[in-house]
Amino acid sequence: MNIKYLINRAVRQYPNNLAVVYGEKRLTFFQLNNRVNRLANALIKHGLKKGDRIGILMKNSTYFIEFDFALPKIGAVRVPLNVRLSDQDHEYMLNDSESSALIFGEEFIETVKRIRPNLKTVTKFIRVSNEESGTLPVGMLDYEDIVGDSSEEEPAGYIDDDDLHTIFYTSGTTGKPKGVMLTQKAWANIVMNLILDYGPVTEQDVILNLQPLSHGAGFFVLPFFIKGATNVLVPGFDATLIFSTIEKEKVTVLKLVPTMLYQIMESEEKSHHDFSSLHSIIYGGSPIVVKKLIEAIEFF
């Protein structure tokens, strides 16, 4: 079982379900898959292929999920970069992973300009832009430009379960960060384990994922997707925005870390919102203060 298979099966089963929400942007499973296929075929057209490592330097958005789904469809390897790290960290990880391409958000254009001369293997630079984006530096590509005339057909090519899916970099507590390699089969097994641990997940579920998808929170997108549920993303952590999003989108599951839960509980606004749609809050990443956990359970 591989990621391409899981994605395509879910699209066949739930084509008209709402797949992802980011602000006013809303994509069904069918619409998301069309964009994913167009992106995958565009990457092939621009010379990227199975086995190529591709760095991703982006904040949470629908674009992140599009890249997350397009890369395994062509057998390319995702190399997620923590947006809070330094230029030197990004440079090291891209060189160590021998990445062929770097996909980045518009807000990181200056970072990319600074590290570009020192990147040994990156030959393709793809910017995810907005309406106010300026002119691209020579040799860089714009995301919407490359997918604009690309095919929506399923990208050709055989994907094996043992093909590499992701290279995750550790925090480097005992030296330089190490690239931890996960195959498509390993990622698929994690997806199944998460469904078993945190399920049941149904197509009526709506998960609000508050942590960076470039880190462990990225594991939670596909478990909900393959069950027909909706993934909701926000640009950053803001208690007011979270409260209004839960109400508007009828969020059923929150994924966060304890410090986020503390801030939610400390907000005076929390008593003025309707959280009746919520049935689960998943937290991890650090120990939680028992007293605060009890307070949260009692409040919700």
TINUFI-153680 format. One record per atom (N, C-alpha, C, O): x negated, y negated, z; residue in three letters. Coordinates in steps of 0.001 Angstrom, whole numbers, plus 500000, padded with zeros to 6 digits. Example, Ala and Ser with C-alpha at 12.3 -4.5 7.8 and 13.67 -1.06 7.14 Angstrom:
486810505690507800ALA
487700504500507800ALA
486800503300507800ALA
485764503319508465ALA
487150502250507080SER
486330501060507140SER
487100499970507870SER
486591498862508039SER
END
This chain:
499153501197500000MET
500000500000500000MET
499120498756500000MET
498192498642500801MET
499419497820499091ASN
498630496594499022ASN
499535495365499045ASN
500759495480498984ASN
498919494196499134ILE
499671492958499315ILE
500485492601498072ILE
501612492120498184ILE
499925492834496906LYS
500666492558495667LYS
501968493346495649LYS
503015492803495297LYS
501915494607496020TYR
503110495450496055TYR
504140494900497045TYR
505326494825496726TYR
503694494517498238LEU
504613494016499258LEU
505299492729498822LEU
506496492550499048LEU
504539491832498196ILE
505112490567497723ILE
506169490828496655ILE
507286490317496739ILE
505812491621495660ASN
506730491859494540ASN
507991492609494982ASN
509083492344494479ASN
507835493538495917ARG
509009494256496414ARG
509973493301497103ARG
511185493391496904ARG
509445492391497909ALA
510302491439498619ALA
511027490514497649ALA
512196490190497858ALA
510345490089496596VAL
510966489205495600VAL
512112489918494892VAL
513151489316494621VAL
511918491213494592ARG
512998491989493957ARG
514199492140494892ARG
515346492095494449ARG
513930492317496172GLN
515011492567497131GLN
515757491296497537GLN
516964491332497773GLN
515026490156497620TYR
515634488932498164TYR
515395487719497263TYR
514944486685497755TYR
515680487810495964PRO
515310486724495042PRO
515906485362495393PRO
515270484333495166PRO
517113485345495940ASN
517802484081496195ASN
517704483606497640ASN
518215482539497980ASN
517050484394498490ASN
516836483948499868ASN
515855482789499902ASN
515004482654499023ASN
515982481955500922LEU
515047480845501101LEU
513734481388501664LEU
513713481968502750LEU
512648481201500931ALA
511363481789501322ALA
510538480865502199ALA
509991481293503216ALA
510445479594501810VAL
509559478682502523VAL
510147477273502519VAL
510749476829501542VAL
509951476581503655VAL
510413475202503815VAL
509256474372504344VAL
508579474758505296VAL
509041473221503705TYR
508020472277504180TYR
508571470875503918TYR
508548470391502786TYR
509066470229504976GLY
509711468938504782GLY
510958469105503916GLY
511843469905504218GLY
511006468329502834GLU
512145468412501910GLU
511930469465500826GLU
512822469710500014GLU
510774470075500810LYS
510479471089499790LYS
511011472443500241LYS
510692472911501334LYS
511820473065499396ARG
512452474342499717ARG
512362475235498492ARG
512778474849497400ARG
511815476435498678LEU
511639477373497574LEU
512269478708497921LEU
512060479237499012LEU
513048479255496983THR
513561480612497151THR
512442481602496863THR
511367481220496401THR
512701482872497137PHE
511719483911496845PHE
511383483908495343PHE
510218484021494963PHE
512394483779494514PHE
512194483773493065PHE
511372482559492636PHE
510439482691491845PHE
511712481386493151GLN
510986480167492786GLN
509537480210493267GLN
508619479837492537GLN
509346480666494492LEU
507986480771495023LEU
507159481733494186LEU
506011481440493854LEU
507732482876493843ASN
506989483870493072ASN
506633483351491681ASN
505563483668491163ASN
507507482565491074ASN
507191481982489778ASN
505971481070489870ASN
505095481102489006ASN
505921480259490922ARG
504766479379491106ARG
503505480195491413ARG
502414479866490947ARG
503666481246492193VAL
502532482117492519VAL
501981482758491251VAL
500766482785491052VAL
502857483273490394ASN
502414483910489154ASN
501747482908488226ASN
500730483212487603ASN
502319481717488136ARG
501711480679487291ARG
500313480324487794ARG
499385480143487007ARG
500181480230489100LEU
498870479942489683LEU
497898481084489413LEU
496760480848489007LEU
498337482320489637ALA
497467483475489418ALA
496976483518487972ALA
495791483742487727ALA
497880483304487016ASN
497493483330485607ASN
496590482153485243ASN
495718482272484382ASN
496810481010485912ALA
495947479850485675ALA
494527480115486177ALA
493554479730485530ALA
494414480768487320LEU
493089481086487859LEU
492337482025486911LEU
491138481863486679LEU
493063483006486369ILE
492444483920485398ILE
491992483145484167ILE
490890483358483662ILE
492838482254483691LYS
492532481447482505LYS
491274480618482711LYS
490520480377481768LYS
491050480184483943HIS
489876479361484240HIS
488682480192484700HIS
487744479664485297HIS
488722481485484422GLY
487541482314484600GLY
487414483023485918GLY
486404483688486149GLY
488394482915486802LEU
488317483614488080LEU
488894485014487929LEU
489834485230487165LEU
488333485944488650LYS
488680487347488420LYS
488649488143489717LYS
488304487644490788LYS
489028489408489563LYS
489044490323490695LYS
487675490372491374LYS
486645490497490713LYS
487683490271492697GLY
486446490318493464GLY
485835488969493753GLY
484988488858494639GLY
486245487922493022ASP
485703486587493268ASP
486173486073494618ASP
487340486221494981ASP
485257485469495354ARG
485608484847496626ARG
486065483410496357ARG
485446482686495577ARG
487159483013497016ILE
487700481676496795ILE
487965481008498141ILE
488792481472498926ILE
487253479914498395GLY
487437479181499646GLY
488711478354499615GLY
489086477811498575GLY
489377478260500765ILE
490598477465500884ILE
490420476485502046ILE
490316476885503206ILE
490388475194501707LEU
490246474140502715LEU
491504473267502655LEU
491541472248501966LEU
492525473693503391MET
493822473030503333MET
494543473109504663MET
494347474043505441MET
495383472110504913LYS
496300472176506049LYS
497530472967505630LYS
497706473280504453LYS
498376473287506597ASN
499588474058506302ASN
500492473331505310ASN
500741472133505446ASN
500975474061504321SER
501927473545503350SER
502417474713502509SER
501924475832502644SER
503392474451501636THR
503842475504500728THR
502710475917499801THR
502650477068499370THR
501805474981499489TYR
500680475291498613TYR
499795476376499214TYR
499297477249498503TYR
499604476312500536PHE
498752477314501183PHE
499325478706500951PHE
498586479643500651PHE
500644478841501088ILE
501272480147500871ILE
501159480555499401ILE
500959481733499106ILE
501283479606498485GLU
501143479934497067GLU
499757480508496772GLU
499641481495496046GLU
498726479911497317PHE
497376480442497124PHE
497203481774497835PHE
496570482691497311PHE
497776481876499045ASP
497684483114499815ASP
498291484298499061ASP
497818485426499195ASP
499330484046498273PHE
499995485112497530PHE
499375485319496150PHE
499363486439495639PHE
498866484262495551ALA
498313484377494190ALA
496991485143494180ALA
496750485947493279ALA
496141484902495165LEU
494817485533495163LEU
494893487056495206LEU
494229487710494401LEU
495684487658496120PRO
495745489130496118PRO
496399489703494876PRO
496202490877494561PRO
497185488886494158LYS
497802489401492932LYS
496774489616491820LYS
496995490417490912LYS
495647488897491894ILE
494604489103490878ILE
493384489796491475ILE
492382490007490791ILE
493478490152492765GLY
492367490838493410GLY
491243489929493850GLY
490150490395494173GLY
491510488604493866ALA
490507487665494370ALA
490526487681495895ALA
491499488127496503ALA
489464487200496502VAL
489281487291497954VAL
489437485914498586VAL
488727484976498222VAL
490354485792499521ARG
490558484508500199ARG
489492484305501279ARG
489173485217502042ARG
488955483090501321VAL
487997482714502355VAL
488555481461503034VAL
488205480344502653VAL
489424481638504039PRO
490053480480504686PRO
489053479713505549PRO
488292480302506316PRO
489073478388505408LEU
488150477525506145LEU
488940476704507168LEU
489998476157506859LEU
488417476630508367ASN
489040475848509438ASN
488842474366509145ASN
487706473902509052ASN
489940473613508997VAL
489836472212508598VAL
489153471348509655VAL
488732470230509357VAL
489036471847510879ARG
488420471059511950ARG
486905471221512023ARG
486240470547512811ARG
486367472111511205LEU
484931472335511251LEU
484173471242510491LEU
484769470414509802LEU
482865471261510632SER
482017470225510031SER
481670470549508586SER
481900471661508111SER
481113469562507896ASP
480633469771506531ASP
479653470937506477ASP
479701471770505572ASP
478766470976507464GLN
477744472020507489GLN
478355473407507638GLN
477880474370507036GLN
479411473504508445ASP
480095474788508608ASP
480730475243507300ASP
480588476400506904ASP
481430474331506632HIS
482073474679505363HIS
481024475103504334HIS
481198476084503611HIS
479965474360504289GLU
478883474645503345GLU
478290476027503603GLU
478073476803502672GLU
478030476328504873TYR
477453477625505225TYR
478377478771504821TYR
477927479743504215TYR
479659478666505152MET
480595479760504888MET
480810479983503397MET
480916481124502947MET
480875478915502641LEU
481053479057501191LEU
479824479698500555LEU
479949480523499650LEU
478646479321501024ASN
477419479916500490ASN
477245481353500944ASN
476865482219500156ASN
477524481607502219ASP
477348482959502756ASP
478298483948502091ASP
477930485096501841ASP
479522483502501804SER
480514484380501171SER
480320484471499663SER
480970485272498991SER
479423483646499142GLU
479169483582497689GLU
480457483255496932GLU
480781483871495916GLU
481176482266497461SER
482440481865496848SER
482223481278495456SER
481267480541495214SER
483140481628494544SER
483080481129493170SER
483886479853492983SER
483633479076492062SER
484861479643493865ALA
485752478486493727ALA
486122477955495103ALA
486045478660496109ALA
486528476686495117LEU
487003476048496339LEU
488302475323496024LEU
488356474467495141LEU
489343475677496759ILE
490634475020496655ILE
490769474118497878ILE
490564474565499006ILE
491112472852497658PHE
491129471931498793PHE
492267470920498679PHE
492706470570497583PHE
492734470459499843GLY
493738469414499894GLY
493121468069499579GLY
491925467858499780GLY
493942467163499087GLU
493477465833498699GLU
492732465126499823GLU
491781464385499575GLU
493171465357501073GLU
492566464657502201GLU
491116465082502453GLU
490407464445503233GLU
490677466158501792PHE
489306466642501991PHE
488391466328500804PHE
487316466916500681PHE
488806465414499940ILE
488028465101498745ILE
486640464573499106ILE
485660464912498442ILE
486543463753500142GLU
485240463205500523GLU
484341464296501094GLU
483135464307500849GLU
484934465210501856THR
484169466355502368THR
483587467158501217THR
482409467516501233THR
484409467440500223VAL
483972468240499078VAL
482880467507498299VAL
481918468131497851VAL
483017466214498136LYS
481986465431497437LYS
480640465542498151LYS
479590465650497518LYS
480695465514499490ARG
479449465554500256ARG
478761466910500174ARG
477538466980500059ARG
479543467995500232ILE
478923469326500283ILE
478676469915498891ILE
477916470872498747ILE
479303469356497891ARG
479219469931496533ARG
477783470156496055ARG
477501471222495509ARG
476861469199496234PRO
475498469413495735PRO
474772470585496387PRO
473811471116495829PRO
475236470988497574ASN
474547472047498316ASN
475205473417498184ASN
474740474389498779ASN
476277473499497414LEU
476967474779497235LEU
476289475563496115LEU
476150475072494995LEU
475872476779496427LYS
475035477548495510LYS
475819478325494448LYS
475315478556493349LYS
477057478729494779THR
477784479620493869THR
479127479062493410THR
479714479590492466THR
479627478010494053VAL
480933477455493693VAL
480828476695492374VAL
480059475742492251VAL
481613477135491392THR
481623476480490078THR
482969475863489738THR
483064475054488815THR
484011476234490472LYS
485346475698490226LYS
485836474973491476LYS
485755475494492589LYS
486342473774491269PHE
486908472980492358PHE
488336472609491973PHE
488557471979490939PHE
489314472999492806ILE
490722472759492500ILE
491338471938493624ILE
491361472354494782ILE
491840470755493252ARG
492428469852494238ARG
493947469963494239ARG
494587469944493188ARG
494509470078495432VAL
495959469972495596VAL
496244468519495924VAL
495848468028496981VAL
496926467832495027SER
497054466382495129SER
498473465955495482SER
499388466774495557SER
498631464658495694ASN
499946464051495880ASN
500080462891494900ASN
499171462634494111ASN
501201462198494949GLU
501471461155493968GLU
500484460001494044GLU
500281459291493059GLU
499863459806495216GLU
498936458687495380GLU
497489459082495109GLU
496583458264495273GLU
497266460312494701SER
495902460783494507SER
495202460003493406SER
495801459646492391SER
493931459750493630GLY
493161459019492646GLY
492607459930491563GLY
492936461114491491GLY
491762459353490728THR
491149460102489642THR
490192461148490198THR
489437460883491133THR
490234462329489613LEU
489352463407490064LEU
487918463178489606LEU
487693462674488505LEU
486952463542490433PRO
485561463515489985PRO
485364464470488807PRO
486121465428488647PRO
484370464211488003VAL
484074465048486835VAL
483843466495487271VAL
483135466753488244VAL
484448467436486539GLY
484232468848486805GLY
485201469456487791GLY
485092470638488117GLY
486159468662488277MET
487161469191489195MET
488510469322488495MET
488793468606487534MET
489338470243488983LEU
490641470509488392LEU
491749470105489358LEU
491564470114490575LEU
492907469750488793ASP
494070469428489614ASP
495041470599489600ASP
495317471174488547ASP
495553470948490762TYR
496416472119490908TYR
497596472070489952TYR
497798473005489178TYR
498378470998489990GLU
499586470931489171GLU
499257470946487689GLU
500032471463486884GLU
498120470384487325ASP
497722470392485909ASP
497474471810485406ASP
497880472155484296ASP
496815472627486210ILE
496458473957485716ILE
497639474921485724ILE
497668475869484940ILE
498623474686486613VAL
499774475591486633VAL
500894475125485710VAL
501821475881485420VAL
500807473884485251GLY
501886473295484473GLY
502278474081483238GLY
503466474257482967GLY
501290474561482481ASP
501583475295481239ASP
501219476775481354ASP
501026477455480347ASP
501129477265482593SER
500740478656482805SER
501971479565482786SER
503091479117483027SER
501746480839482498SER
502830481810482377SER
503381482225483739SER
502636482340484713SER
504708482450483795GLU
505353482948485011GLU
505376484472485067GLU
505903485052486016GLU
504808485120484055GLU
504780486578484022GLU
503860487116485119GLU
502917486449485546GLU
504156488326485559GLU
503308488974486554GLU
501893489127485991GLU
501727489667484897GLU
500857488656486726PRO
499490488760486215PRO
499065490210486011PRO
499378491086486817PRO
498355490437484933ALA
497908491790484607ALA
496760492198485523ALA
496099491361486138ALA
496543493516485594GLY
495414494025486362GLY
495850494939487485GLY
496890494731488110GLY
495044495950487731TYR
495347496936488771TYR
494709496524490087TYR
493528496179490135TYR
495495496563491150ILE
494999496243492484ILE
494943497520493304ILE
495933498242493420ILE
493785497788493866ASP
493589498980494681ASP
493723498623496156ASP
493384497512496564ASP
494209499551496940ASP
494389499313498373ASP
493081498938499060ASP
493084498200500046ASP
491975499440498547ASP
490679499190499181ASP
489970497957498637ASP
488833497681499020ASP
490626497212497750ASP
490060495948497279ASP
489988494966498442ASP
490864494942499306ASP
488938494161498453LEU
488771493174499519LEU
489843492092499403LEU
490127491603498309LEU
490432491726500534HIS
491504490729500565HIS
491046489408501178HIS
491326488337500641HIS
490341489492502307THR
489985488289503067THR
488610488421503687THR
488194489509504087THR
487908487300503763ILE
486706487207504594ILE
486988486134505646ILE
487049484944505339ILE
487157486579506883PHE
487382485687508019PHE
486044485422508700PHE
485272486352508931PHE
485766484164509022TYR
484523483858509725TYR
484757483726511226TYR
485693483061511671TYR
483886484373511995THR
483972484321513454THR
483497482959513947THR
483014482139513167THR
483639482728515248SER
483244481438515818SER
481734481296515958SER
481243480199516226SER
480992482378515784GLY
479542482286515834GLY
478985482048517217GLY
478022481298517376GLY
479578482679518231THR
479133482441519612THR
477747483007519896THR
477091482588520849THR
477298483949519081THR
475967484543519297THR
475044484259518117THR
474128485034517843THR
475278483165517428GLY
474470482810516266GLY
475358482256515174GLY
476386481639515455GLY
474970482472513935LYS
475769481999512813LYS
477088482778512738LYS
477133483958513085LYS
478166482114512283PRO
479434482855512086PRO
479238484029511141PRO
478473483952510179PRO
479944485120511431LYS
479858486320510596LYS
481132486451509777LYS
482224486168510269LYS
480993486879508530GLY
482145487081507667GLY
482745488458507894GLY
482136489464507531GLY
483934488517508492VAL
484619489779508758VAL
485485490121507547VAL
486337489328507148VAL
485269491301506963MET
485944491667505722MET
487167492533505976MET
487088493534506689MET
488295492150505393LEU
489539492910505492LEU
490018493281504093LEU
490096492428503209LEU
490335494549503902THR
490847494999502609THR
492346494710502507THR
492987494329503487THR
492895494900501298GLN
494336494733501117GLN
495098495718502007GLN
496123495371502594GLN
494592496938502100LYS
495252497943502944LYS
495215497526504411LYS
496202497693505127LYS
494093496990504859ALA
493973496558506249ALA
494966495438506552ALA
495618495442507597ALA
495077494474505625TRP
496009493359505815TRP
497446493881505839TRP
498258493444506654TRP
497753494823504934ALA
499101495407504891ALA
499418496132506198ALA
500544496060506691ALA
498435496827506755ASN
498645497529508025ASN
498901496544509170ASN
499716496807510055ASN
498200495411509142ILE
498440494375510158ILE
499868493861510045ILE
500544493662511054ILE
500321493650508823VAL
501696493191508592VAL
502693494162509212VAL
503616493752509915VAL
502500495453508946MET
503414496462509487MET
503353496520511016MET
504380496672511677MET
502162496399511565ASN
502015496433513019ASN
502713495243513676ASN
503315495385514740ASN
502632494069513043LEU
503274492886513603LEU
504795493031513595LEU
505473492606514531LEU
505320493636512530ILE
506769493878512483ILE
507184494824513614ILE
508217494628514255ILE
506363495849513845LEU
506667496796514913LEU
506568496139516288LEU
507387496400517169LEU
505555495281516465ASP
505328494659517773ASP
506317493543518082ASP
506751493405519226ASP
506683492735517074TYR
507476491539517317TYR
508868491617516692TYR
509650490674516818TYR
509185492711516027GLY
510482492865515387GLY
511559493269516369GLY
511328493275517578GLY
512754493612515854PRO
513027493698514423PRO
513119492315513768PRO
513564491350514390PRO
512690492238512507VAL
512812491018511706VAL
513894491259510668VAL
513906492301510013VAL
514800490306510515THR
515870490433509533THR
515830489253508578THR
515100488286508794THR
516630489344507510GLU
516652488253506532GLU
517363487017507081GLU
517366485973506428GLU
517958487115508253GLN
518546485937508892GLN
517525485170509736GLN
517827484082510228GLN
516338485718509907ASP
515336485065510741ASP
514674483894510021ASP
514529483872508799ASP
514279482918510847VAL
513560481730510370VAL
512420481489511347VAL
512663481174512512VAL
511170481633510886ILE
510019481441511774ILE
509389480080511525ILE
509120479704510384ILE
509162479355512601LEU
508433478087512545LEU
507023478360513037LEU
506798478563514230LEU
506070478362512101ASN
504684478699512405ASN
503906477412512641ASN
503654476655511704ASN
503523477162513898LEU
502934475880514271LEU
501407475870514249LEU
500797474815514419LEU
500793477012514045GLN
499330477080514052GLN
498788477091512622GLN
499535477368511683GLN
497502476792512446PRO
496917476784511097PRO
497005478158510424PRO
496642479171511022PRO
497481478184509193LEU
497568479436508444LEU
496183479968508080LEU
496042481133507706LEU
495177479129508188SER
493805479566507901SER
493260480450509011SER
492208481069508855SER
493967480510510124HIS
493514481308511267HIS
494474482485511447HIS
495116482914510488HIS
494573483001512660GLY
495376484187512915GLY
496853484014512615GLY
497548484989512327GLY
497347482761512681ALA
498758482524512400ALA
499115482906510969ALA
500272483199510669ALA
498121482904510089GLY
498382483281508706GLY
498866484714508558GLY
499483485063507552GLY
498591485539509548PHE
499061486921509515PHE
500585487014509597PHE
501167488013509172PHE
501237485980510142PHE
502664486066510420PHE
503554485664509244PHE
504772485825509316PHE
502979485154508182VAL
503793484758507024VAL
504404485977506345VAL
505617486033506144VAL
503582486940505995LEU
504037488079505206LEU
505008489005505957LEU
505944489503505332LEU
504837489259507250PRO
505818490120507939PRO
507242489607507824PRO
508176490395507673PRO
507416488296507895PHE
508753487731507774PHE
509190487672506308PHE
510365487865505996PHE
508241487406505420PHE
508558487342503993PHE
509074488675503471PHE
510072488712502751PHE
508409489767503825ILE
508802491062503245ILE
510137491559503789ILE
510708492512503258ILE
510642490912504858LYS
511958491271505389LYS
513042490282504944LYS
514180490346505409LYS
512678489371504042GLY
513667488448503503GLY
513912487213504339GLY
514860486471504080GLY
513072486974505345ALA
513244485832506239ALA
512571484580505670ALA
511907484631504635ALA
512759483457506370THR
512248482165505914THR
511062481720506756THR
511098481809507983THR
510007481238506097ASN
508868480632506782ASN
509000479111506711ASN
509110478542505625ASN
508989478458507869VAL
509049477002507932VAL
507705476477508428VAL
507145476990509397VAL
507200475457507757LEU
505915474861508116LEU
506094473379508387LEU
506976472739507815LEU
505264472836509255VAL
505234471393509502VAL
503790470920509327VAL
502862471710509499VAL
503583469632508983PRO
502225469144508697PRO
501305469105509902PRO
500084469145509748PRO
501870469029511103GLY
501051468976512310GLY
501925469164513533GLY
503151469213513437GLY
501279469270514685PHE
502039469499515923PHE
502547468179516479PHE
501768467306516862PHE
503869468050516516ASP
504523466870517070ASP
505835467335517678ASP
506699467862516977ASP
505984467140518975ALA
507141467692519685ALA
508463467212519089ALA
509390468005518926ALA
508560465927518766THR
509798465386518201THR
510142466062516889THR
511292466440516662THR
509147466216516020LEU
509357466865514723LEU
509751468326514918LEU
510616468835514206LEU
509125468999515872ILE
509432470409516138ILE
510886470555516593ILE
511600471440516120ILE
511323469690517510PHE
512699469767518006PHE
513699469579516872PHE
514659470340516748PHE
513468468557516040SER
514404468285514950SER
514378469393513904SER
515403469702513296SER
513199469994513692THR
513082471079512713THR
513816472326513187THR
514483472996512399THR
513696472636514464ILE
514407473797515017ILE
515909473633514806ILE
516593474576514407ILE
516410472446515072GLU
517844472181514906GLU
518260472247513438GLU
519235472914513091GLU
517522471557512588LYS
517898471456511172LYS
517828472789510459LYS
518731473138509699LYS
516751473545510700GLU
516524474789509957GLU
517038476023510687GLU
516899477140510188GLU
517628475835511859LYS
518152476963512650LYS
517061478006512900LYS
517243479199512658LYS
515924477517513392VAL
514761478370513646VAL
515094479423514690VAL
515698479122515719VAL
514696480663514418THR
514948481760515357THR
513684482193516101THR
513765482745517198THR
512506481941515498VAL
511238482390516089VAL
510219481259516042VAL
510031480629515001VAL
509562481000517172LEU
508448480056517228LEU
507153480834517388LEU
507087481780518172LEU
506126480441516650LYS
504793481033516812LYS
503851479914517208LYS
503662478955516460LYS
503250480042518408LEU
502409478964518920LEU
501374479478519913LEU
501285480677520175LEU
500597478553520459VAL
499641478878521525VAL
500135478213522807VAL
500931477276522742VAL
499675478682523980PRO
500189478157525250PRO
500145476639525382PRO
501091476050525905PRO
499073475986524922THR
498994474528525071THR
500128473831524324THR
500611472790524769THR
500557474393523194MET
501695473822522470MET
502972473966523292MET
503785473044523366MET
503134475131523908LEU
504317475362524732LEU
504338474411525920LEU
505398473929526320LEU
503151474142526487TYR
503079473201527607TYR
503572471823527174TYR
504341471178527888TYR
503125471377526005GLN
503513470046525523GLN
505014469973525236GLN
505656468952525481GLN
505560471070524716ILE
507001471114524473ILE
507759470983525794ILE
508738470243525892ILE
507294471711526801MET
507980471691528095MET
507825470338528799MET
508687469939529582MET
506726469639528516GLU
506486468341529168GLU
507258467203528510GLU
507366466120529083GLU
507794467436527314SER
508512466387526593SER
509884466139527210SER
510641467076527461SER
510193464879527448GLU
511493464531528009GLU
512611464705526975GLU
513788464758527332GLU
512242464791525712GLU
513244464908524651GLU
513872466299524571GLU
514936466467523975GLU
513223467284525164LYS
513652468663524946LYS
515090468933525384LYS
515757469808524831LYS
515560468193526362SER
516915468419526874SER
517993467808525981SER
519184467997526227SER
517579467076524948HIS
518536466409524069HIS
518681467119522728HIS
519216466549521777HIS
518210468355522649HIS
518255469083521381HIS
518869470465521581HIS
518892471011522684HIS
519363471005520479ASP
520024472304520488ASP
519039473388520048ASP
518601473411518898ASP
518697474279520969PHE
517778475374520676PHE
518493476726520652PHE
517855477768520802PHE
519782476711520470SER
520559477946520576SER
520224478962519492SER
520507480149519658SER
519628478525518389SER
519272479466517320SER
518068480320517685SER
517900481414517145SER
517220479831518604LEU
515989480542518972LEU
516286481836519724LEU
517100481859520648LEU
515612482917519313HIS
515705484138520114HIS
514336484641520574HIS
514263485488521464HIS
513240484127519976SER
511901484602520361SER
510880483484520264SER
510934482649519361SER
509943483481521213ILE
508767482617521146ILE
507546483515521283ILE
507368484188522298ILE
506718483519520265ILE
505504484336520255ILE
504326483433520589ILE
504109482430519910ILE
503573483767521612TYR
502403482965521954TYR
501188483871522103TYR
501316485063522381TYR
500020483293521916GLY
498777484044522072GLY
497595483122521908GLY
497748481910521759GLY
496403483714521939GLY
495188482930521740GLY
494483482560523030GLY
493280482299523033GLY
495227482535524124SER
494629482232525431SER
495604482678526513SER
496784482888526233SER
495125482826527747PRO
496037483167528845PRO
497039482034529057PRO
496765480885528710PRO
498186482356529623ILE
499199481339529896ILE
499385481205531403ILE
499307482191532136ILE
499629479992531854VAL
499890479759533277VAL
501254480358533617VAL
502266479987533023VAL
501275481274534563VAL
502498482014534878VAL
503654481079535242VAL
504787481290534809VAL
503367480054536034LYS
504414479123536450LYS
505048478453535237LYS
506268478308535169LYS
504216478045534278LYS
504735477371533087LYS
505510478345532202LYS
506490477968531560LYS
505063479597532173LEU
505779480602531394LEU
507180480817531975LEU
508157480898531231LEU
507272480907533294ILE
508565481086533952ILE
509479479896533662ILE
510670480070533400ILE
508914478681533710GLU
509696477479533421GLU
510239477517531989GLU
511397477175531749GLU
509399477933531049ALA
509822477996529644ALA
510914479027529448ALA
511896478771528751ALA
510751480192530058ILE
511764481249529935ILE
513103480755530499ILE
514159480966529901ILE
513037480091531666GLU
514279479601532276GLU
514929478512531428GLU
516152478478531292GLU
514113477617530853PHE
514672476538530036PHE
515322477062528761PHE
516445476684528427PHE
514619477921528062PHE
515145478396526774PHE
516233479442526950PHE
516776479940525964PHE
END
